[in-house]
């Protein structure tokens, strides 16, 4: 088996067995194609011919042109490939097992304050049909911690008003139930009654949130409108994005002592270590507040 075939089999396995999203698979393939090209240029055409020294040299070559985070991503890609080949019986040993590299510094996300989120929620014009829609979208995203793709693809039938939850299909097609507070439910119901009914009177579109043309919203459209509302709300220097609302959802819950496991379930994280970054964010915020306001912190 050559490297190209090994990469094809790995990507097919990752798509079927792990349910990875299309964009994630494209990123894996791009990194592995670069890896295979370097290996072949250095005389290695089959996975079983790869040695620890080859992989270490490849990582060193990446460090000449990429930052630490990108190098770590490439290293993770070929380690996943060799782990798969070992599991499938194509290799007897894993040459990538001891390949190390500098660990990139953990980048903590900046978080909107509760006051900034309140200003953002108040920014859409309630007399404008698109403002009604956007207000409902922002309220739901912050109130339930949805990813932007989950928000714009949310089906019309996924909102359960009486039960107070939304049924969300997340990464890898995994479904979860996320609580929806009363304000979000009220704003969505108002949008459906007064705006959506005019955009899609025959209920032909499956998506809940529609553009002015009656088509499903796109991530880019929502992002641009959100940035406009951030400017209107006077939020400066925060680089407001849909993901920042998701960060705010998680951090504000932890600020109010919600259990980390519950936050993990609501965010749809497969691994709690992904959720734990928000505990670091909360601690950093507490340290800044302490330094600013404690008499001995000046």
C-alpha positions in Angstrom: 0.0 0.0 0.0 1.4 3.4 -1.0 0.9 6.6 1.0 -1.8 8.0 -1.3 -4.0 4.9 -0.9 -3.4 4.9 2.9 -4.6 8.5 3.1 -7.7 7.6 1.0 -8.6 4.7 3.3 -8.0 6.8 6.4 -10.3 9.6 5.1 -13.0 7.2 4.1 -12.8 5.6 7.6 -12.9 8.9 9.3 -16.0 10.0 7.3 -17.9 6.7 7.9 -16.8 5.6 11.3 -16.0 8.9 13.1 -18.6 10.9 11.2 -16.2 13.8 10.7 -17.6 16.9 8.9 -16.6 17.6 5.3 -14.5 20.6 6.2 -12.6 18.6 8.8 -11.9 15.9 6.3 -10.7 18.4 3.7 -8.3 19.8 6.3 -7.0 16.3 7.2 -6.5 15.4 3.6 -4.7 18.6 2.7 -2.3 18.2 5.7 -1.7 14.5 4.8 -1.1 15.2 1.1 1.6 17.6 2.1 3.0 15.0 4.4 3.0 12.3 1.7 4.7 14.7 -0.8 7.5 15.4 1.6 8.0 11.7 2.5 8.1 10.7 -1.2 10.6 13.4 -2.0 12.7 11.8 0.7 12.4 8.3 -0.6 9.5 7.0 1.5 6.6 5.8 -0.6 5.0 3.2 1.7 3.7 3.7 5.3 5.7 0.7 6.5 8.9 2.3 5.4 8.4 5.4 7.5 10.7 5.7 10.5 10.8 7.9 13.5 13.7 9.9 12.0 11.7 10.7 8.9 8.8 12.0 10.9 11.0 14.1 13.2 12.7 15.6 10.2 9.3 16.4 8.6 8.1 18.2 11.7 11.4 20.2 11.8 10.8 21.2 8.1 7.3 22.5 9.0 8.7 24.6 11.8 10.6 26.7 9.1 7.5 28.0 7.6 4.5 27.4 10.0 3.7 28.6 13.5 3.6 26.2 16.4 -0.2 25.7 16.3 -0.1 24.7 12.6 2.9 22.4 13.1 0.9 20.7 15.9 -2.1 20.3 13.6 0.1 18.6 10.9 1.7 16.3 13.5 -1.7 15.3 14.8 -2.8 14.5 11.2 -0.1 12.0 10.5 -0.3 10.5 14.0 -4.0 9.8 13.4 -3.1 8.2 10.0 -0.5 5.9 11.5 -2.8 5.0 14.5 -5.4 4.0 12.0 -3.0 1.9 9.9 -1.8 0.1 13.0 -5.4 -0.6 14.1 -6.3 -2.0 10.7 -3.3 -4.3 10.7 -1.4 -2.5 7.9 1.5 -1.8 10.3 3.2 -3.7 13.1 4.5 -0.7 14.9 3.6 3.0 15.0 6.6 5.2 14.0 4.8 8.4 15.0 4.3 7.4 18.7 7.3 9.2 20.0 7.4 12.1 17.6 7.3 15.2 19.8 7.2 18.9 19.2 6.8 22.1 21.0 3.4 22.5 22.5 1.7 25.7 21.3 0.6 28.1 24.0 -3.1 27.6 24.9 -5.0 30.5 23.4 -7.9 31.6 25.7 -10.9 33.0 24.0 -11.8 36.6 24.8 -15.3 36.8 26.3 -18.1 39.3 26.0 -19.4 40.5 29.4 -23.0 40.0 30.4 -23.6 43.7 29.9 -22.2 43.6 26.4 -24.4 40.7 25.5 -27.4 42.6 26.8 -26.5 45.6 24.6 -26.1 43.2 21.7 -29.5 41.6 22.3 -31.1 45.1 22.3 -29.4 46.3 19.1 -31.8 44.8 16.4 -34.7 47.0 15.5 -37.9 45.3 16.8 -40.0 47.3 14.2 -37.9 45.9 11.3 -38.8 42.3 10.1 -35.2 41.4 9.7 -34.4 42.9 13.1 -37.1 40.6 14.6 -35.4 37.6 12.9 -31.9 38.7 14.0 -33.0 39.3 17.5 -34.4 35.8 17.8 -31.2 34.3 16.3 -28.9 36.2 18.7 -31.1 35.3 21.7 -31.2 31.6 20.8 -27.4 31.4 20.0 -26.5 33.0 23.3 -29.2 31.4 25.3 -28.5 27.8 24.1 -24.8 28.0 23.0 -25.3 26.8 19.4 -22.6 26.7 16.8 -23.3 29.1 13.9 -23.8 26.2 11.5 -26.3 24.6 13.9 -28.2 27.9 14.2 -28.6 28.6 10.4 -29.5 25.0 9.6 -31.9 24.6 12.6 -35.1 23.0 11.2 -38.4 24.7 11.7 -39.7 21.7 13.6 -36.7 21.5 15.9 -38.0 24.1 18.4 -40.2 22.7 21.2 -41.9 25.7 22.8 -43.8 23.8 25.4 -40.9 21.7 26.5 -38.5 24.6 26.4 -35.8 23.0 24.3 -34.4 22.7 20.8 -33.3 19.6 19.0 -29.9 20.2 17.5 -27.8 18.2 15.1 -24.2 18.9 15.7 -20.8 17.8 14.5 -20.7 14.3 13.1 -24.5 14.3 12.8 -24.8 13.8 16.6 -28.1 15.0 18.0 -28.6 16.7 21.3 -31.4 18.4 23.2 -30.5 21.9 24.5 -32.6 24.0 26.9 -34.2 27.1 25.5 -35.2 29.9 27.9 -38.5 31.6 27.8 -37.2 34.9 26.2 -35.7 33.0 23.4 -38.8 31.0 22.8 -40.9 34.1 22.9 -38.7 35.9 20.4 -38.7 32.9 18.0 -42.5 32.5 18.3 -42.9 36.2 17.5 -40.6 35.9 14.5 -42.5 32.8 13.2 -45.9 34.5 13.6 -45.0 37.9 12.2 -42.0 37.5 9.8 -41.4 33.9 8.7 -45.0 33.3 7.7 -44.5 36.0 5.0 -41.1 34.8 3.9 -42.3 31.2 3.4 -46.2 31.1 3.5 -46.3 27.5 2.1 -43.7 26.2 4.6 -41.6 24.8 1.8 -38.3 25.6 3.5 -37.1 23.3 6.2 -34.8 25.9 7.9 -36.3 28.0 10.7 -34.4 31.2 9.9 -34.8 32.6 6.4 -33.2 35.5 4.5 -35.3 38.3 3.0 -35.5 36.2 -0.2 -37.1 33.3 1.7 -34.0 31.2 1.6 -32.1 29.6 4.5 -29.7 32.0 6.2 -25.9 31.5 5.6 -23.2 31.7 8.2 -21.6 34.6 6.4 -24.8 36.6 6.3 -25.5 36.1 10.0 -21.8 36.9 10.8 -21.9 40.2 8.9 -25.2 41.3 10.5 -23.9 40.4 13.9 -20.9 42.6 13.4 -23.2 45.4 12.4 -25.2 45.0 15.6 -22.0 45.0 17.7 -21.1 48.4 16.2 -24.6 49.7 16.9 -24.3 48.5 20.5 -21.0 50.3 20.9 -18.9 47.2 21.5 -15.4 48.1 20.5 -12.3 45.9 20.2 -14.1 42.7 21.0 -14.1 41.2 17.5 -17.7 40.0 17.9 -18.4 36.8 16.1 -21.0 34.0 16.4 -18.4 31.9 18.2 -17.9 34.7 20.7 -21.6 34.3 21.7 -21.0 30.5 22.2 -18.0 31.4 24.4 -20.1 33.8 26.4 -22.8 31.2 26.9 -20.4 28.7 28.4 -18.3 31.2 30.5 -21.4 33.0 31.9 -22.9 29.6 33.0 -19.6 28.7 34.7 -19.5 32.1 36.3 -22.9 31.3 37.9 -21.6 27.9 39.2 -23.2 25.6 36.6 -21.6 22.1 36.6 -19.0 21.6 33.9 -20.5 18.4 32.8 -23.8 20.1 32.1 -22.1 22.8 30.1 -20.3 20.1 28.1 -23.6 18.4 27.3 -25.2 21.6 26.2 -22.2 22.6 24.0 -22.1 19.1 22.4 -18.4 18.6 23.2 -17.4 14.9 22.9 -14.4 15.4 25.3 -14.7 17.4 28.5 -11.1 18.7 28.0 -12.6 20.9 25.2 -15.0 22.4 27.7 -12.4 22.9 30.4 -10.9 25.8 28.5 -13.9 27.9 29.8 -12.9 27.2 33.4 -9.5 28.8 32.5 -11.3 31.8 31.0 -13.4 32.2 34.1 -10.4 32.0 36.3 -8.5 34.6 34.3 -11.4 37.0 34.5 -11.6 36.5 38.2 -7.9 37.3 38.5 -8.2 40.5 36.5 -11.2 41.6 38.6 -9.3 40.9 41.8 -6.2 42.7 40.6 -8.3 45.7 39.6 -10.5 46.1 42.6 -8.8 44.5 45.6 -7.0 47.1 47.8 -3.8 45.0 47.7 -4.1 44.3 44.0 -3.1 47.8 42.8 
